[in-house]
Amino acid sequence: MNTTWRLSSYESMTDVKELIPEFFYLPEFLVNREGFDFGVRQNGERVNHVNLPPWARNDPRLFILIHRQALESDQVSQTLCQWIDLVFGLKQKGKAAVQAINVFHPATYFGMDVSAVEDPVQRRALETMIKTYGQTPRQLFNGTHISRAGPKLLMEGELPAAMGLLVQLAFRETREQAKEIVCPSPLPWIKGLKWGEYVGSPSAPDPVVCFSQPHGERFGSLLALPTRAICGLSRKFCLMMIYSKEQGVRSMHSTDIQWSAILSWGYADNILRLKSKQSEPPINFIQCSQLHQVTSCAWVPDGCQLFTGSKCGVITAYSNRFTSTTPSEMEVESQVHLYGHTGEVTSLFVCKPYSILISVSKDGTCILWDLNRLCYVQSLTGHKSPVTAVSASETTGDIATVCDSVGGGSDLRLWTVNGDLIGHVHCREIICSVAFSNQPEGVSVNVIAGGLENGVVRLWSTWDLKPVREITFSKSSKPVISLTYSCDGHHLYTANSEGTVMAWCRRDQQRMKLPMFYSFLSSYAAG
């Protein structure tokens, strides 16, 4: 990497490199996890893991974090137009390209018909040149690309050396002399990293309660929908939902619900019941085997897949479809059993963006399953007791697990989507629930929100599990048994053991429109 950077950045005007997407999101590609023998370099050094720049401290996760935030920095955002001009625009060809020293061999430009070359030696040479050096894409723009608006950049020569990350100074006008607003950095030794704009972010104003509603019944879970709504579900309820596939200008900025229903379980006859209309009673949906008494359920959003966990440890995956006679009714198309647990399955969690299902059991196991192939991936090991809470990040695929600690309190562990342990931390209080904030990784370092037994919500950094903030409400000290961020990250919803639901927002966003909250309590399935 060092040689490639040196050649393409300043030593060679003809050495042009484009970074593959993995440089901005996948730390694993920089590590030789399987121990392949890639041979030895001419200097005798064995080829193994990718040698990273000094500022990455030999840490692939740190390299990707800095690289991704550098890509989304103000400096890159405002100068990206120059790259577009060189590759796709005005400076790709002609006089402007010559002045920009952006000219290459004619054979590497789009439109070169190699098959028209009659001489086989010359044709083979041109084909080799194109395969080796690549080919310029089709020119898309004939005018100068407009720069993206943003904060005023530093003058040339004032840019810091490492990655071009800038520290933008924010000022506010007061009667006194203007003062710099200092925001804590996620990593003190790296300038320019951003926490993000979600509620509870260390760089954002303090959270305040903007919604509070008692329900008198304990919720099993809170669920944030892409429609911006928040649903509170009873302990033996599962929300099944399918979103509209319509394409158009309207659907670009909104999500429409095509079909939805509440699935309920826990009946003496072991039947899963479905209720799709509030005015009608629930209908029998799936008759489960008496050997597989259902203890938990999870629905794959927009995937027509239903997973059930049983008391004996077996997980069943149901593929569903709409009936041909009544398009609004759902029926089971096929089912597959998944074996891995020996005790009761206490929780199922679906992470659709990364196509994984996480299951936890009273036998102490925590297993990752592949949603596409419906097969075992691996187990998350090392828990001293059964996992009591689990969640996964939709932006990174990282997984948070909680288990009771031997000396009291809870242990919080953070894993990669590939099952590597990132770190763990002990919490003196019992952690009753966990959830990830969901802001884009390039402009944020997200947090894990934990609902504690004393009514406090504690936020830990997803980078190193350091506590970054506590959200407290003086009028309640009941355990926070469920919590979730809204889909835009502007609100954090919590539910305590008494059934009171509260929403938190940033102090400077109290006038922002609240997501709609819908409650589905036990009485809903009875009607």
Buried (B, 14 or more C-beta within 10 A) or exposed (E): EEEEEEBBEEEEEEEBEEEEEEBBBBBBBBEEEEEEEEEEEEEEEEEEEEEBBEBBEEEBBBBBBBBBBBBBBBBBBBBBBBEBBBBBBBBBBEEBBEEBEBBBEEBBBEEBEBEEBEEEEEBEBBBEBBEEBEBBEEBEEEEBBEEEEEEEBBEEEEBEEBBEBBEBEEEEEEEEEEEEEEBEBBBEEBEBBBBBBBBBBBBBEEBBBBBEEEBEBBBBBBBBBBBBBBBBBBBBBBBBBBBEEEEEEEEEEEBEEBBBBBBBBBBEEBBBBBBBEEEEEBBEBBEBEEEBBBBBBBBBBBBBBBBBBBBBBBBBBBBBEBEEEEEEBBBBEEEEEBEBBEBBBBBBBBBBEBBBBBBBBBBBBBBBBEBEEBEEBEBBEEBEEBBBBBBBBBBBBBBBBBBBBEEEBBBBBBBBBBBBEBBBBEBEBBBBBBBBBBBEBBBBBBBBBBBBBBBBBBBBBBBBBEEBBEBEBEEBEBBBBBBBBBBBBBBBBBBBBBBBBBBBBBEEBEEEEBBEBEBBBBEBBEE
